[in-house]
């Protein structure tokens, strides 16, 4: 089944390097459960998987529709299905536990362990995505019991050996809907003209001991998962929104990074300590931005903090300029924002606001993460790092071919010549990858060049696709996009397990102890946490796309301005300018003529009229069809003409 880890025996290796093999052994099953639609049939009942990559329907033997207790009750749940019959389940979304996996022509068999409801019921979409991606979402009883025993306030004995920062007006700055607060910041100007930056991070390691039930569950989850209308937290709420969260006007324990930074953005000195703070205010990005923009009411309300925010802006600008000088890449792609009414129903798709206030926190967190990473690497303690490897040559050359259509290039010496050779089918590109000196500055310069141009969004997205994904590693291999030799994740231990590990390593350093974990264990954690991060990203993205499609179902026949973001032999993909919604314009939906796809130029042309569609063209489209099952949108081009973006 899709996602299974297998041992493969090689059968044939062709001259072109393509191999054929057979599965010798299944090492690990990816799907102990399958979520899908229950179907009642005359002879057998089945569950049709929601995941289209799972081709086998799951047979549910007669008499087994009612879920017995005992199959991962604490993690999956079964109570809601105890009174159901097969006929009652027909057409409903269920979660099925696999009893027999498909084998040599025999189908899979299982039993229903949970009933989620009808497909269109409110909230069922989230429940489906959670189970499709096998996201642990129910805390075991022992975890909940340990969470209930957590203190709800800082005790006197917790303060031993800690620096007291409660007299300083530290603040948290987060989004309006945030409920857990990992970080608080404080900035001041020193007598020598340098800046003092304090970054205080929730000390989760004080409350979550290694190998305790909460720790075991947090390691399993790896990360919190955030959906538009709810979250699946890594830690129980007693910690994530309670004793660990840096809530305003309450004493909270922290791991703190204290930095002195000069006007060139260099860290002159740094100190790491356990601390205790009392946040002066729970600020939002919107409020801070309005204060910085001169909002009289908010500046009066936060009169004591306003000078502090202005100092923060000064320092953030300095840190940003420093990162730009060293070549750090800053992709600033807009994010979709799903809008809901007071009843929780989706009412629109907007652009997520992006303020200078966001950059304040980003710059300060980057500085703290880098400071911790450089310190741990400097003393040689085994730890986890956040690494981002240089891009593969093939992906860079693919991007160069696309960028050349806009008259642009990354400007890497020699790559244009090699690209031409590849299009002629000559040479092994992998063999020359080491000859190219690809640096973050190549990306940075192109981002600056396309800023404000019509094709900015497309090329920025394509550049991002040409890069590898960042991941966790026990080896310090640097971070390409940040142009940083040493980087880690330290600033979000409430929602990311690697940060909790780094806190423990830093704690060992403060206590003059050996590293708490060996490289082999760190490697396992790095792989598992990277996979958990990918799983969360895929689930979050899929749900957003699902909600977009459901929203667009009410707009069949409507017309929209759109941008062509990709072309293919079967048509071209467009993104609606105002809604961040993607869909396909099939070739058969194009007006008149015989349209052809040119593999080299990646243009779709009609030879008789010489009309063409290219990546970057602006068109007006009409929504023709919504496939709710496949979550796909089909558009057609609105006549009379597609209007081409002006190329500068």
N, C-alpha and C positions, 0 to 999 in steps of 0.2 A: 504494500500500500504506500501511497505517496508519503514521503518523509521517513520511511523505515531506513535504518542503518543496516547495510548488508555487506557480506563478503562476496566478491565477484571473482569468478574464474575466467581468465582471458581465453577466448576462443580464436579470435583472428585480429591481426593488426595490419591495416592496409598501408600502402605506400604514402597515402595522404595523411597518415597519423591517426586516422579514425579507427577506433577499436570496437570490437564486438565481444560480448561475454555472456555468461549466464550466472544467475544468482546461485551461489554454492551454499550460503547459509544466511539466515536472518539473525543479525546480532542484537538489534534493539527495535521494538515496535513503537511507532510514533503515536498510535491511536488506540489506547485502551478503551476509549469511549468515542462514539460518533454521534453528532447532533444532526437531526434531519427531520423529514416529514414522515409521519406514520401513515401507511396505506393498508387498508383492509382489502384483501383479495379473496376470491372464492376458495382457493386451496391453501394459500399461505399469506401471512402478513409480513410486511417489509417496512424498513426504515430507509427512505431515500436520502443519502447524505446531503447536507447543505453545501459541503465543499465539493465543487464540481470536479476536483482532481481525484476524488475517491469514486471510482467507477462502479464498484460492487455495492449493490443494495444489501442491507443487513436483514437476513431472515429472522423473524421473531416467531419461534415455534408456538403453536396453539397452546393456550393456557399459561403462557409466561408473560403476558402483557402487564399483569399487575406486579409491580416490583417488590420482591421480598426485601427484607432488611439485610444489612450487612455488607453491601458492596460500596465501600468507601463512603459510608453515610456521612461521616464528619466533613469530608471534603466535597462530596458531590450532592448528597441529599436525595431522599426518596419519599419523604412523607406525602408530598402533594399528589403522588400517583397511586396511593394505596387503595382507592376505591374505584379506579377506572376499569372499564371493560374495553375490549378491542373496538367495538362499534363506536364507543364514545371517543376513542383516540383517533379515529379516522380523520386525516387531514390536519392533525395537530402537530406542533413541533415538540419532539421528545429528545431525550438524551439516552442513547443505548450503550450498555456495556458489552464489549465484545467477548463472547464465550468461545467462538471458533473463528480463526482468521481464514481468509480465502486461501485455497491451496490446490494447485493442479486442476483447475477447472471447477472446483467446488466453491460455492459462495460462502460468504461469512454468515455467522449466526450470532445472535445476541439476545439480550433482554432489556426491556425498558426500565431505566432506573430513575427517570425524572421526567415530568411533564412540564413544559415551559409555557404552553398556551398556544393560541392561534398566531399565525405569522404576523398579522396586522395588529395584534394587541399591543397596548402601550407598554414600552420597555422591553418587549420580547427581542427586539433587534439586538440590544446590548447583551442579553442573556445568551443569544445564539453565538455572537462573536466571542464571548468569554469562553464558551465551551468548545467552539470550533478550534480556537487556538490553545486550548488546554491551559488556560490561565487559572492557577489556584486562586479561588475566590472565597472560600469559607475557611475560617480558622479552626483548626482542631480544638477539641475541648480543653486539652492541657495548655494550649497557648492562651485561650480565653481566660482560663483560671489563673495563669501566671500574670496576665495583664490586669486582672481585677485586683491582684495583690500589690500592684504598683502604687507608690504614694501619689497623692494628688497635689503635693506641694514640696518644695525643697526643704529638707530638714537640716538642722544645725550640723549634724555629723557629716552631711554631704559637702560642707564648705571647707573641710580640712584640706590644707595645701593648695587652696585656690586663690587667685588674684581677684580682688573685688572691684568690679567696674560699675557697680550699681549707681554711683554718683554721676556717671556720665550719661548724656542724653543719646544713647544708642537708639536706633530706629530700625524697624523692618520695612521693606518696600517690596510689595508683591502685587499681583493682579487682584481685581475686585472679588473674584470668586475663590481665592485661595483660602484654605482652612488650616494648613500646616505651614509653619514658618521656620525654615531651617537656619536662616542667616539674619544677622543684624550688623549694621555698620556705623562707624563714627569717623569723622574726618576733622582735623584741626590744622592750623598753621603754626609751626614751631617758631621759636625765637630766631633761629638761624635761617628762616625763610623756607625751609623744607616742609613737606606735608607729613602729618601723622595719619596713618590709615589703620584702623582697627577693624578686623573682620572676625565676628564672633559666630561660631557654628554650633548648633545644638549638640550637646555631648550625649549622643545616644549610647555610646559605649559604656557610660556610667551605669545605665539601667539594663542593657542587654548584654548578658555575660555569654562568652563563647560556649557553645554546645547546649545552652538552655533551650527549652521548647520554642521561645520566641525567636531565638537566633537560628535554630534549625529551619523554622518556617520562613524566616526572612531570606536565608540563603537559598531555599527552594524557589521563592518568588523572584528574587534577584532585583526587582524594581517594582515601584508602583506603576499602575496603568491608568491613564487619564482619558476618559471619554467625555464628550461634550456636556453630558448631564450628570455624570457620576464618576467616581474613582474606585479602583480596586487597590487599596493601600498595601504596602509591604509590611507595615507594622500595625498592630491593633490600634483602634482609635484612642485608647487610654494613653498611648504613647504619642502617636502621630499628631493628634490634635490636642493632647493633654500635656503630660509632664515634660515631654521632650520639645514641644512646640514653643517658640519664643514669643508667647502671647504678651500683649502689652500690660504694663503695671504689675507684672508677676516676676518673682525671682526665678531664674532659670540657669541651669549649668551649661557651660560652653567649653569648647576647645577653641582657643583664640590665637589669631595671627596678628602680631603688632608690627607694622612696617613704617620705616621712615623713607620717604621717596622725594628725590630732588626734582627740579623743574625740567629735567630731561627724561623723567619717567623711570629713572634707575633706582632700585632699592638700595639705599645706603646702609641700612641695618634692619634686621628682622629678629623677632623673638616669638617663641611659641610657648603657650602656657595654658593650663586649665584655669577657667574663670567662672565667675557668676555675674550675670547682668540683670537689669530690670528695664525692659524695653520702654522707652518714653512714649512711643506711639506706634500704632499699626497703620502705616501709610500705604497708599496705592500709587501705582505708576501715574495714573491720571491726576491725582491730587498733587504729586510732586511736580509733574509737568506744568500744571496750572500755576503753581507757586513760582516756578522758574520763569514762566511767561508773564508774571506780573499780576496775577489775580489778586485784587485788593482784599476780598473777603477771606480767602485762604491764607494770605500772607499775614493778615491780622490775627486769624485764628491760631496760626502756628508761628507767631512772631518770634518765639524763642528758638525755633528750629530753622527758620528761613535762612539766616546766615550760614548755618551748617549745610543746607542743601546747595547753596551757592558755592561753597568751598568744594562740595562733592563734585559739582559740575566742572569746576576748574581742574580738579585732580583727574577726573575721568577723561577730560579732553587731553590732558598731558599723557596719560597712559595710552590712550588711543593713538596719539601721534607717534609715541615710541614704538608701538606694535606695527604701525604702518611703515616706519623707517626700517624696521628689520625684515619686512616683507610679509607680514601676516595677512592672510586673505580674509576679507569680510564680505560674505555672501549675505545680502539683505533682501531675501525673497519674501514677499508678502504671504501671510498665512490666512487661510479661510477661517471665518468665525461663524459658527452655527448659532443662529438667534432663535430664542424660544419665547413663547408668551408665558403669562402667569400660570397657565395650566400645564406647562411643560411640553406643549406642542411646538414643533418647528415652524417658524414663520418666515425665515429668510436666511440668506448666506451673505455675510459681509466681509469686509477686510479687517483683520485683527489689527488694532492700533499699535503703532510702533513709535514710541516717544524717545526723546533724549534721556528720560528717566530710566528707561529700560537699559540704556547703555551704561548708566551709572553703576548699576548692580552687576552687569556683565563684566565690566572692566575690573571692578573690585574682586569679583569671584575668580576671574582669570589670574589676577595678581596673587591671590591667596593660594590657589591651586598650584601655581608655578613655584611659589615660595616653598610650600610644603614638599613638593616633588624634588626640588633642587637640594633641600636639606636632607631628605631621606637618602637620595642617591649619593650625596656627598659623604655621608657617614657609612654607606655601604649596607644599610639595613634592607633585608629582603622585603619587598612591598609590591603593590599593584600600581601599574602606570596606565595612563590613557594615551595610546599611541595612534598615530595616523601616518601610514606609510606613503612614500611617493607613488604617483600614479603609474600604471602600466603603460608602456609605449603604445600598444595597440589602441587603447582607449584615447590617448592623447591624439594620435593620428586620426582616429575617427572624428574627434572634435574638430581638428584642423580642417578636415575636408568640409565639414558643415560651415565652419566659420569663414572659409574662403568664399562661400557663396555670398557673404556680406562684405567681402573685401577686407576681412579682418584675419588676424593670426595671433597666436600666443608669442610669436617672435622667437621661438627656440631655434638656435642655429642648426642648419642641416635638416630640419624635420620636413620642410617643404619638398626637398629633393627626394627624401626617402618615401614621402607620401606619394609622389608621382610614380616612383618605382613600384610601389605596392599596387597602385591602380593598374599598372601594366602586367601585374601578376609575377613580378620578379623579386627574388630575394626572400630570405627568412628574417622577418622583422625582429623576432625575439632575440636573434643573435646579435643585434646591434643596439639593444635597449640600453646597455650599460654605457654606450658612447655618448648619450645625450645627457646634458646637465640640466634637468628639469627642476626648477626652483619655484617656490611660492610667488616670487616676484613676477614671473611670467603671467601668472593668473591675476595678480594684483594690478599690473599695468593695464591688462585688457579690461578688467572691471572698471577701472578709472576711465578708459577710452570710450566705453559704451554707455557710461552713465548718462541718463536722460534721453537716450536714443530709443526709437520705437522697438528695436530688436533687443533691448536690454534684458527684459525678462526671459526671453527664449534662450539667449546665449548664456545668461547666468545659470539657468537651469541645466543647460547642456554641459557647461563647465563643471557643475556640481556632479553630474553623472559620470564625467570622465575621471573623477577622483575615487579612490578607495574609501570604504567606510572606516571610520575610527573604531577602535576596539580596545579591550583591556588586555594587558600582558604583564607577566612577571619580569619581562625584560624591558629596560628603558631604551626605546628605539626612537624617541623624539616624536614631535607632532608636526607634520608637514604643513597643514593649513595654517596653524598658528605660528609657524616659523620658530618653534620652541624646541630647544634641545632636550628639555625635561618637563613633563607635564603629568598631572594625575587628577583624579576626582576626589575632592575632600569636602566640598561645600554643601552636599545634600544627603547626609546620612539617614534622614527620615525616609527618603524615597529611593535611595540607591544603595545596594549592599556593598559594592566596592568602596564607597566612601566610608562606611562603617569599618571595613578592614583597614583602610588607611588611617583612620582615627586610632585604632588599636596599635598600629605600628608606631605612630607618632607618640602615643602614650607610653609605649615601651622605651622609646628614646628619652622621653622626659624622666622616666623612672630609672634610666640607665640599665635597662634589661635587654636581653637578647630579642631578636625578632620573633614575634609570636607564631609565625607560620613559615614552613619550609617551602623552597621553590616548587616542589612537586605539587603541593596543595594549592599554592598560589596559581600555578598553571591551570589546574582544574577549575578553580574559581574564576579565572579570567575567561576561560572558554565558556563556562556555564552562564556567567553574567553577561557576556557578549551575546549569547544566544537568547537569553531572557530579554535583553534590550531589543533585539531584532523582533522577537515575538510581540513585544508590547507595541513597537512601532507599526508592525503590520496590522495588528488588531485595531489600533487607534485609527490608522489610515483607512482601513476597510470600512469601519463603522461610519466615518465621515462621508466616504463615497456612497455608502448605502443611503444615508440620510439625504445626501444631495439628490440621488436618483428619485427617492420618494417625493422630495419637494418638487422636482421637475415634472413628475407625473401630472401635476396640476397645470402644466404650462405647455402641453402638446398643442402645436399650431402657432405658438408665439414665435416672434422673431427677435434675434439678439445680435449685437455686434460681437465679433469673435476674432481670434488670432490663430493662424495655422501654426501649430507647435511641432508637428511631425508629419512625414509623408511615408507612404508604403505602397506596394503594388496594388492593394485593394482599395485605396482611398487616402484621405488625409484626416488627421486629428486636429480638432480645434478646441480652444479654451475660450469660454465666454468671458468677455472683458470684465464685466461687473460682478460675476457670480463665482468665479474660480471653479467652474464646472467644465469637465472635458467630455467630448463625444466624438463620434466618427462621422465623416461625410463619405459614404461609399462611392466608388466610381460610378455605379449605376444611377446614383442620385444627381450626378453632375448634368448640367443642361446641354443637350444635343451632342453630336459628334462622337468620335471614338477616342476616348482619353487613354493616354499611355503614361506609364511610369518609367522615368529615366534613372537607372541605378546609379550612374556616375554623378549627375547633377542633383538627384533626389527631387526632381521637379515632375509634376504631372502636367502633361501638355496635350493639346488637341491640334494635330498637324494642319488641318484645313484652315482653321481660323487663327492659328498660332497663339491662342490663349493658353495661359499656364497658371498653375498654382504652386507656390514655393513656401518653404518654411519662412515665417515672418510676415506673410501677406495678411492684411486685414480683410475680412469678408463679413457679409451679413448672412446669417443662417436662420433656418426655421427648424424647430424641433418637430420631427416627424413621428418618432416612435420611442417608447421607453420599455426596455426589457427589465422588469423588476427582478426576475430570477437571476439573470446574468449580470444585473446592475450595469447595463450599457445603454447609451443614448445614441440615437441615429438622427442626423441632421441632413438637410439639403441646402444648397446655396440659393439665396434669394436673388432673382434677376432684377435689373438687367445685367449688371456687371459686378465682378469682384473688384473692390477698390484696393489698389496696392499701396502699402506703406511707403512713404518717401524715405529713400535711403540717403543717408548723409555721407 
